[in-house]
Amino acid sequence: MNLKVRLAIMSFLEFAVWGAYLTCMGNYLGIAGLGDRISWFYAIQGFVSIFMPTLMGIVADKYIQPQRLLGLCHLLAGAFMLGCWWMGVQAGFGNELTNKAAFVTFYTLSVGFFMPTIALSNTAAFTMLKNKGMDTVKDFPPIRVLGTIGFIATMWFVNCAVWDDGGFSLTIANNPHKFQYTYMQFFVSGILSLVLFLYCFTLPECKLEKKEEKVSLVESLGLNAFKLFKHRQMALFFVFSALLGMCLQVTNGFAGPFLTSFNASPDPAIADSFAADNATLLTSISQISEALCILLIPFFLKRFGIKIVMLMSMFAWVFRFGFFGIGSPTMPGVIFFVLSCIVYGVAFDFFNVSGGIFVDQVCEPRVKASAQGLFMMMTNGIGATVGTLTAGEIVNSYCSWQDGYLVGDWQSCWFVFAGFALVIGIAFALVFKPETK
């Protein structure tokens, strides 16, 4: 089989594992008696992102080939995710978990081994392409796009899949046994992880390179990149990266419970609306937009520069949250939900991808890899962790769980988030001045 096809399958499975639960987990947590802890489940992903990718990167550099380590990590991540599923099975459909501590432990261990696989899959793909003499700039993007398609595919499947006494079926109608409301989403994720574990051991070898030069522990851990904070431009960039990173997981954690909360409306037109019944399917428009917006980045960077592109991202977050605040699940209000999902592509890609390109352009070659790790730590680690915990406190102060739905003053929540993004955007416009050289 063609190498690019094999790598595309790997990328598809990699992100399909994540898409099975990332955007709909909050719906189940509310039913399982952990609704007031949704933010913590997303914060765990940020916390482990601070150190686990770095540690697994060192192992892949020195001891285990990256494609094999990718498989081993998925074996453990999948096993622990199936542990979450089994805890749900023990509790039963629609019931609170009997052992919440064990569920949280299994989830933490699963995420701890999954988060490094994102970087490991990229490392394996780059190495295999280079070994075959291929151009990574040209050949990798189509491979990575299959990852987004995999994420969307499992979102759609979990949104429509139903498992009840009548057996298995697919539907877009409201049903409490849909996977997006139950522990079955963890089963889908766990099984796909085990499939990818087996698949990784069919991939070509990525032989380890023996490095003659001795590298200090500080350099191995990527800590030498912290000296970039001595430069005002980079210090401001990383600080604002962390601040904007606080927005990254907010809608992943709460868009599902927000849209589903309309099922509790006394108005049948609202309670039975497509948006209320298919939160995961609706929010998948965000991932479709994300895949398309990646193609726009080179043009916008060349035309406007890094500052304007990142400002576009910041103000796109304002619209992302604001549209949720003014929208409704019926026409014409549902149009604002769709617009919120469309602008997500600009909000996410124009910041994450453009920020990575900026770091690559301005940093010295010997610290580029460490600087990229620092950028990811500030955004997906520190920023995302603090942001989700703070968002959780805000949501819990305005909303509460009633009969399996998180209901309350959602509009105020979204406007608070939009206001925060607006302040960050204005501050960035005033103080960040990228050097021309």
LINBEL-V972183 format. One record per helix or strand of 2 or more residues. SS is the DSSP state (A for helix, B for strand). FROM is the first residue (numbers start at 1). LEN is the number of residues. Records with the same first field share a line. If there is no record, write none. Layout:
BEGIN
SS->FROM-LEN  FROM-LEN
END
This chain:
BEGIN
A->3-17  25-7  35-28  66-26  100-32  136-25  179-3  184-17  217-4  223-8  232-14  250-15  268-4  274-4  279-26  306-21  334-29  365-34  410-22
B->161-4  167-4  399-4  405-4
END
